[in-house]
Amino acid sequence: MRAHDVDVLVGCSASTVAYATGAAIQAADSSRAAHKRAVVVVTADGSPPTLYTPWPEGAPPELHPAFVRAPIDLEWHDDAAVLVCSLPAGRVAVDDCPMPLWAALRGRELTDGGSVVGAAKVVKTADEIECIRRAQAINEAAIADVVSILRPGVCTTDLSGRLLRSMFELGASSNTVDPIFQVMERDPARRPASTTGDLVFPVPTRPRTLVEGDLIWVDNGINSCGYQSDYGNAWIVGREPNEREREHYAVWRALLDRVLAAVRAGATCADLTAAAGEAFGRRPWLAHLYLAHGTGTESAELPYVGTDLGAEFDASFVLAPGMVLVFEPITWEDGVGGFRAEEIVAVTADGHEVLSHVDASPWSG
């Protein structure tokens, strides 16, 4: 906050509240979350944060009860005015500003709270990296349970049900990415496409009975103790990948290895996109996604690599020890299919540490 010349931070998003306080926030659909949310006020003077929450039982024991208060609904002008009147003087940062709060803050000097929080979260501590590692281990164990029922005749939504049951039995706190088991049609006339004709992934899992040879791209995420996992893989139902399909995996693996060789403190995101382009000859990721994104308290957060923020942004973003990246390049060929998986790494001073363990053994032969 001091580095951004901010005196008061008002955090209205669940991830900011959890990050600033350690409070447990109940998951909710987007329409309900706006009206039943926790809010945190943090001041740069080092005082404990003030937590307004509908779930006081989720407040961490180290936060004194005097700083845990009744919920405040910032979708109403009266509540927004009460909160603003309680704020100390100085420059205010807000990360997610409902209109009544925006109106109540008129006349105060404001800045983007997302930049403040993002800068704080982008480098993880050793404990945070361990939390991500443990969340990923739960996710991968749940996925192994799903693989045990993967066969022709199974419905895709049965895979989702098995995953959700298994992850909670294994200790996940919440599900944060609706389980994606997308059947990737090899025929371009049948596969989902954008208005520009680009391959589209992910789309919601639809009830569909699997048949032998179906190519499934998998994507899901869970939360464990406030930190995220991110799992991606590619499966073929009922048979081993053929020679051409294994060639796609080999290209994907060589591409990822080339990019990971460029990961180290002091490298830029542009170094990573350049390595990917040199290995593949063209952009090896979907136009509407990333070559890589960060993860932590949110499924996708800084750093972002290879986005529509452009080459200038990639060149300006310098990696530092403790940053966590989720790489998700793809290969694709109409009529054949392709491979996609996600690899999570933590940046170190001289390279990287792998936090995920994606089982691609059927593809490697």
N, C-alpha and C positions, 0 to 999 in steps of 0.2 A: 504493500500500500504506500509506504514512504517513497519507494522508487517511482511510483506513478503519481506522486503528489496528491494522494487521496487521504482524507481524514476519516471518512465514514463509508463503509461498504454495506449496502442492503442486498442480501442474497435471497432471491425468491425462487430459485430453481432447487429441486431436491438434491442434485449433486453438489451444489455450492453449500447448502445447509449441512449436508453430511460431511463434506470436506472440512468445513470450518468448525464444526462442533463434535463430530463423531456420532451424532444422533442417528437413530434408526428411523427411516421414513417409509411408511407403508406405500407399496406400489398401488397405482390407480390409473384408470383410463384417462385419456387426455382431457375429456370434458369435465370429469370430476376433479382432476388434479388442480385445475385452475381455481376452484372454489374451496377446496379443502387442502391447503398447502401449509407447509412449515416455512417460516421466514427467520432469517438470522440478521442481526445487526452487529457488525464488527467495527471497532474503532482502532485507529493507529496508535493509541496511547498505551496499548498493551493490556487494557482491561479485558476481563472474560467476555466472550460473545454473549449477546442476549438472544435467546431462542424462543420464538413464538411457535407453539406446536399443538396440533390436535392430539398428539400421541406423546404425552409427557413421560410415559413408561419407557419410551425409546431414548430419552436423554441419557447421556453417559454419566456414570456416578461421580466423575471428577468435576462436573459442571454444577456449581452451587445452586440449590433450589431457587435462590433469589434471582437467578438469571434464566430460569425456565418459566415462561409465562403462558397465559391462555392464548389460543390461536387468534389471529387477526386476519380478516378477510379483505384483501386489498382490491377485490373487485367492487367494493363499495366505497363511496367518497368519504363517509364518516370515519371508517376504520383507517383509510389511507391518511386522512388528516391527523388522526390521533397518533399514528406512527411517526409522521413527519414532524409533528410538534415535539416529539420526544427525542429527536435526533440532536446531537451536539452540533455546534457551528462547524463550518468548514466545507471542503469540497466533497461531494457525494458521488459514489460509484454505485450503479444499479445494474444487476446482471440480466434481469427479466422484468420489465416494467409494465404492469397493467395500466390502462389509461387513467383510472382514478388516482393511482400513485403518481403518475406522470403529472397530472394536473395539480396535485398537492405539493409537488416539488417545484412548481413554477417559481422562479425567482432565486432558487438555489443553483450554485455552480455544479453542473453534472458532467459525468464522464462514463464511459462504458465499463461496467464491472466485469464483463466477460474477459477483457484484456488483462485486468488485474488478477482474476482468479486463474485464467489460463497460464499466465506467466509463473504463478506459484505452483501450479500442478504439473507443469510440463516435465520437470525433473523429479523423478521418484526417489524416495529414500530406499534403503535396503529393505526395510519392513514392508513398504508398499510393493516392491518387486516380489517379495515373498508372498504377499496377499494375492497378487495376480497369478503367480505360479500355482498357488493352492486352488484358486478358482478354476484355473485351466485344468488342473488334475481332476477335479470333480466333473467338469464338463466332459473330458475325454473318457472317464470311467462310465459316465452315463451313455455316451456315444457307443462304447463297446457293448453295452447292453442292447442298444438299438440294433447294432449290426447282427446280433444273435438271432433276430427275427426277420432280417432282410432276405426276402425270397419272393419269387413270383406268386401272385395271389394275395399278397399283403397289401392293405390300403395305405396310402401315404399318410393319412391322418392317424393311423394306428402307430406309425413311427413317431409322430409328434406326441401322442399320448404316452408311449413308452418312455420317451426322453424326459418328459415333464415329471412323470412319476419317479423315474430313476434319479434325476438330479436332486429332487427334494429329499428322497430317501438317503442320498449321499451327503446331504447337509447344505445344499445351496440355500441362500437367503431369498432369492427371487429369480424369476425368469425375465430377462431384459431384451431379448430379441426373439420374436415369435419364431418357433422352429421352422426352418426352411428346408424342405425336401423337394426341390424343383426338378421335375423331369425335363431334361434338355433335349427337345426334339432336334434330331440331326437334319431333318428336312427344313430348309429355310422357309418354305411355304407354311409350315405348321408351328414353328417356334415363335415365342414372343419377340416382337421387334419394336423399336422406337419409331417415331415419325421419320427419322432419318435412315431407318433400315438397320440400325445397329442392334446387335444381340442384347437382350435385356435380362438382367439378373440383379437382385432376386425378385421373384413375385411370390405372393402368399401361397402356402401349400394348399392344394385343392384335393378333395377326395378323389382318388384315382387308384384303381387296382393295378398293381405293378405286373409287368410281363417280363419275360426273359429278354435281356439285352437293353432294358431301359437304362439310360445314363442319368444319374441323379447328381446334382450339385447341392451340397449341404452347407448350411450356414446357421449358426445359432450362438447365443450368448447367455451366460448366467451371471448372477451377482452373488458373491460370497463375502460377507462382512464388509460390504461397501465397495468392493473392487470387482472388476469385470474380467470375464474370459471372452475369447472370441475363437470359435471353431469353424473351420471350413475344410471340405474334402470333396472328392468325387468318387462315386460308386457306380458299378455296373451290376445290374440285378441278374442273378442266376448263372453267371458265367465269368470266366477270367477275361481281362482285356485282351484284345487281339494285337497282332504285331503293330498295326498302324496306330492303334490307341496307345500302345506302350511308347511308341516314338514321340507322341505328344507329351507324355509324362517326362520322357528323357529331356526333351527341349525345355519343358517347364523347370525341371530340376537344375539343368545347366544355367538357365536364366537366373533363377533365384540364387544359386551359388555365386554367380558373377556379381549380382547386386550386393549380397551379404559380404562379399570380399571388400566392398567399398564402404561398409558401415564401420565408422570409428569416430571418436570425439574429434571435432574440428572439420569433419566432412560436411558438405552442404547437401540439402535435399536434391539439388541439381546434379551433384555427383552421382546420386543413386539413379535418377532418371536417365542420366547419360549412360551409366553402366547397363541399364536395362535395354536401352536402345541399341547399344553396341552388340549386346548378346543376341538380340532378337531381330534387329533390322528395322523395327518399327515399334510403335507404342504397344506394349504387351499388357494392357489392362483396359477395362471398359471405360468408355468416355464419360459415363455418369458415376464412376467410382474412382478409386485411387490406385496407385502403385502400392502405397502403404498409408496407414493412419496410426495415430497413437491410441492407447487405451489406458484406463486407470479407473477413476470413479465413474466415467462414462464409457459407453461402448466404443465411441469414436471421438477422439479429442486430439489436440496438438501432440505431435507434429502431423501435418498433412503433406503427403508427397505425391506430386503429379496430379493436381486438381485443376479446376478452372480458375484458381487464383493466379495461375500462369507461371511462366518460366522465371520471371523476376522474383516472385515470392519464393520459389524453390531455391534460387541462387542466394537469397538473403537469409535463409533459415539454416543456422549452424547447429549441428548435433553436439550434444554434451553427454558426459557419463550420467547414467540414470534415466535417460529418455527411453521410452518403450515404443516399439514400432510393430505393427501387424502388417506383414507383406501379403498381398493377394493378387499376384499377376495371374494371367490366364493364357491358355492357347486355345484356338478354336479353328475348325475347318468345317464348313458346311458339307453335309453328307457323311462326315466322319465323327464329329464331336470334338472334344478337347478336354483339357484338364484344368482344374482350379483347386487350390487349397490355400490355407492361411498358416503362416509361420510367425510366431511371436518372438521377438528378440529384445533384449535390453542392451543399450549402447554402453560400451566400456571404453576406457582410455585408449586401448589399442585394438579394439575390435567389437565383438558382440558376444552375448550369452544367450543361448536358445532357451526359451521358457516353455515351448510347446513340444508335443510329440505326436505328430500326425502320422497315422498308420497308412502308408501308401504302398505297402508290400505287394498287393495284387498287381499294381502297375509296374513295379520294378522287376517282376519275374522271379 
